[in-house]
Amino acid sequence: MCESESGGDSKEENVLTSENGQMEHIKVYLRIRPATADELGMDDGCITVEGDQAVVLSAPSMSQAFRNASHQVQRFTFTHVFPPDTSQKNFFDGTVHSVVSEFVNGQNCLVFTYGVTNSGKTYTIQGDHQQANAGILPRSLDVIFNHISGRQCSDTLLKPFLFGHVARLSEDQVCALSCVAFKATFAAWILLALKCFIHLSCGSPLLGFSIH
């Protein structure tokens, strides 16, 4: 998984210069997926973790790369290497949490995952049906909405327009939108009253119905 943050202070070894001369800080994390039962049975010691920032890959004895002496062993370094037993929470806290915090404070950030099929990208991003296994996407949204909780402006003349713009509404437009909202609320209450009347007329209990 990679992260890119435009602007800000960066260490020299992790700084790239873009075409416009701005500095971009890039972090690359490696998360090792737990081996399946079949993979454990044919484990050939292909990956060796060296500390928390490097791994050594050894080509399987039956592969074409093993026959090429120059590609038998390769060493790669990362910002951090997460072992197979890393939990979703620990991975989020160690990679994306700080990036999301910078994002809600106005920093431009990018996070993306890269890997072969069945390497665990979807699980890392989304997680599964268990809340404890939520991925970095739902956890990031949770941080964002918790950050803006209580900061929403209920009385504004601005309205979202398309995907990246806002439009300033006139007083007439605000009044028109208020009328539409009032009519929708009034219609919902009328529908609720009719359903109550029907239930009472039929002698049915009022519990359990909903507005559709």
Stockholm file with secondary structure:
# STOCKHOLM 1.0

chainA/1-212         MCESESGGDSKEENVLTSENGQMEHIKVYLRIRPATADELGMDDGCITVEGDQAVVLSAPSMSQAFRNASHQVQRFTFTHVFPPDTSQKNFFDGTVHSVVSEFVNGQNCLVFTYGVTNSGKTYTIQGDHQQANAGILPRSLDVIFNHISGRQCSDTLLKPFLFGHVARLSEDQVCALSCVAFKATFAAWILLALKCFIHLSCGSPLLGFSIH
#=GR chainA/1-212 SS CEEEEESSCCCGGGEEECTTSCEEEEEEEEECCCCCHHHHHTCCCCEEEETTTEEEEECCTTSHHHHSGGGSEEEEECSEEECTTCCHHHHHHHHTHHHHHHHHTTCCEEEECCCCTTSSHHHHHHCCSSGGGCCHHHHHHHHHHHHHTTCCCSSCSEEEETTTEEEECCHHHHHHHHHHHHHHHHHHHHHHHHHHHHHHHHTCCSTTCCCC
#=GC SS_cons         CEEEEESSCCCGGGEEECTTSCEEEEEEEEECCCCCHHHHHTCCCCEEEETTTEEEEECCTTSHHHHSGGGSEEEEECSEEECTTCCHHHHHHHHTHHHHHHHHTTCCEEEECCCCTTSSHHHHHHCCSSGGGCCHHHHHHHHHHHHHTTCCCSSCSEEEETTTEEEECCHHHHHHHHHHHHHHHHHHHHHHHHHHHHHHHHTCCSTTCCCC
//
